[in-house]
Amino acid sequence: MMKSSMIDYIVQFLLLMLIMIEATLIFSYYSHPKMPANIIGYAPYVIGKDDNVLNLQKGDLMIAKIPNRIAKKDDVVCYRDRETIGMGKVIETSKEWCHIENRSQRIYISHHQVIGIKTGKIPYAGKIFIFITSHMEWLLVGCTVAMAPDIYRYYRHKKSLIYKENKKEERV
């Protein structure tokens, strides 16, 4: 009995944490629409296609830091190209531009177009991120239903404490 309730609490905690992360990213996106959605300067990017040049697989979650420096050779960067976001590996750089290579082309971009520099990746976590984003309302309902017995017990216990306190005051 104890193990299942502990597992329930862990699952509830993880679901709430994921929902809070999603909510933070959504808030970040709407509060600064020209910047990528980020948490403390780190932005998640879900990889849509395999890319051997960047060593990324479909479904990976790439974490990129919003740049505070000029990209260096061999950095993997995210850049804004008109209305799309691209990724590429820096082949060559100067004070004004970067020469980028990705799976389909080699292009030159300015340093102002770079919106993120890769700091790490989490394999296949992008699929979980997409699932959470597309099923947010069901996760909220599930968390509420899962937590309903705990909430009921808490308020029932609080009500009995208030009742006992009032009874003590009546005796005095």
Secondary structure, DSSP 8 states (H G I E B T S, - for coil): -HHHHHHHHHHHHHHHHHHHHHHHHHHHHHHSTTS---BTTEEEEE--S-BTTTTB-TT-EEEEE--SS---TT-EEEEEETTEEEEEEEEEE-SSEEEEE-SS-EEEEEGGGEEEEEEEEETTHHHHHHHHHHTHHHHHHHHHHHHHHHHHHHHHHHHHHHHHHHHHHHH-
